[in-house]
Amino acid sequence: MYIREIIIVEGKDDTTAVKRAVNADTIETNGSAINQSTLNQISHAQEKRGVIVFTDPDYPGQRIRSIIEEAVPGCKHAFLPRNEAISSKGLGIEHASPESIREALSHVYELTGKPENMFTKADLLEFGLVGNPRASDRRRKLGDKLRIGFTNAKQLEKRLNMFQVSRSDFASAMEEILQEEQ
């Protein structure tokens, strides 16, 4: 599997894991120590070939993703479910199987224009994604099924809109989650 875009990862071990799974070039952010020089390199890569931000499914990974998106708008994003990025040695892209990495990179989201704000807090309430004892678990499962990553309630609303998740995909995923609970 060849990836035209340059994949943005956190470190050398992530690059090794990605290259085991696909034929692609990477840029490493050196974890949370992302600096202006790296952002300039990412911006140049975005102009030339496009980039896919592929960070660890944890808070530092989300922080790096946000820094990049703010500095280099228009990036594509790939998300690895937390349960596919964990081993006895830790959490991160470097712990994922080549199959999981290929699957994540085959479901890339591209931000196009201003979000349509299709989803509101009312939608999240209706499906028990906020204000429900199972809300956190449901958000995690929804993030895995839609491949948009785990978020808190406020970020979920934003991410659903930002990646323009369709109502039908959302409804199908929630239907599966609710059936699994029964």
N, C-alpha and C positions, 0 to 999 in steps of 0.2 A: 504494500500500500504506500503510494507516494503522496506526500503532502506538499503542495506548492507553497503555501504560506509558511512563514517562519514561526515556530512555536516558542512562546515565551514560558520559561520554566524558572524555578527558584534556584536550582543548583546543579552541580556536576552529576550527582547521582540521579537526578530527574532526567537529565540529558541522556545518560546511559540507558535508563529504562525506556524512554521514548524511542531511542534509536534501535533498541531490541525489538520494538513493536512495529515501527514504521520507518520508511525512508524519508527523513526530514532534517532540516537545519533548525538549530535552536539558538536562542539568546538566553543567557542566565542572568537573573537579577541579583544573585548573591543574597538570597533571602530578603529579609526586610530592609537590608542595607541598600536598597535601590537608590541610585544617585542620578544626577542630571545627565551625566555622560551615558549611562545605560538608557535613560529615557530618550535621549537624542538618537541613540542607536536603534531603539524600537521605532521611533518616529520615521527614521530613514527606511527601515525595513517595511513599515506600513505603506509608505509611498511606493516602494519598488515591487514588493511581492505580496503585501498584506501580512497580517500577523494573527495568530490564535493565542490568546492568553489561556494558559493551562497550569494553574497553581494548585497547591495542596488544598484539600477540603477542610480547612481550619481557619481560625481568625486571622493569623498572619497572611495566609494565602488570599483571603478576602480583602485584606488591607492593601496588599500589593496589587491585586486586581483593580481596586478603586483608584489607586495612585496612577496606574497606567491608563485607565479609562479617562481620567480627568486630563492627563497630560497628552494623550494620543487618542482622540475620539475616533470612533469608527472601527475599533478592533473587533475581531470575532472572539467568541468565548466558548471553551469546552469545559465541562464539569465532570469530575470523577466522583461517584457516590462514595461516601465515607467508608462504608463497609467493604468496598473494593480496593481501598487504599490503606488498609491496616494490616499489620503483621505483628508478630511478637517483638519485633525490633522498633516499631513505631508507626506513625501515620504519615502518609505522603505518597506522591506520584511514584517515587522510587520503590515503594512496596507493592505496587499494583502489578497484576499479570499483564503480559503483552496483549492478551485478548481484551481485558478491561480497558486498556489504553486505546486500542483500536476502536472499541465500541464508543468510548467517550469522544474520540476525534471524528467519529462518523456522525455525531449529533452536535454540530457546531451551530451556535447562535450568532447572528449578526445583528448589530444595532443599526436600524435604518430609520432616520428621521426622529421626530418627537413621538414618544409613546402615546398611544391612543387612549390610555387610561380606561381600558375596557373593564378592568377589575377594580372593585372598591372594597373597603373594609366590610361592607355588608355581605359581600360574597364570601369573605373569609369567615365571618360569623355564621353564615348559613350552613357552611360545611364543617363547622367545628374546628377551624384552623386557628381560632383565637377564642379566648373565654371558655375553654373546654378542658377538662382534665387530660384528655388525649391530644390536645392541640399540638404540642411539641412533636410527639411521635408522628402525628398525621403530616405535619409540615416536612419532617425528615423523609417520610415515605413519598410524599408528593414531589419533593425535590429530586429524589432518586428516580422516580418513574418518568418525570418530565426532563430529567438530566439538566436541571438548573441549579443544583446544589442546595444544601440546607441553609435556611435563614430563620431569623426571628420574624414575627408577624408583619412588622412594618416593612422590612426588606422583602418579604415574600410578595406583598402587593406591588412593590416597585419592580421586582424582578419579573413577575408575570407580565406586567405592562411593558417593561423595557425590552424583553425578548419576544413580545407580541405573541404569547402563547394563545392558541385558539381556544375558544369556549368549549369546543367539542373535545379537544385533547385534555383540557382541564377536567371536564365532566367525566370522561372515560377513566382518567386516573383516579379521581375521587370515588367513583363507583367501585373500582377495584379495591381501593383502600377500605371503604366502608364494608364491603362484602368480606374482606379478610378479617375484619374485627368481629364478625358474627360467628 
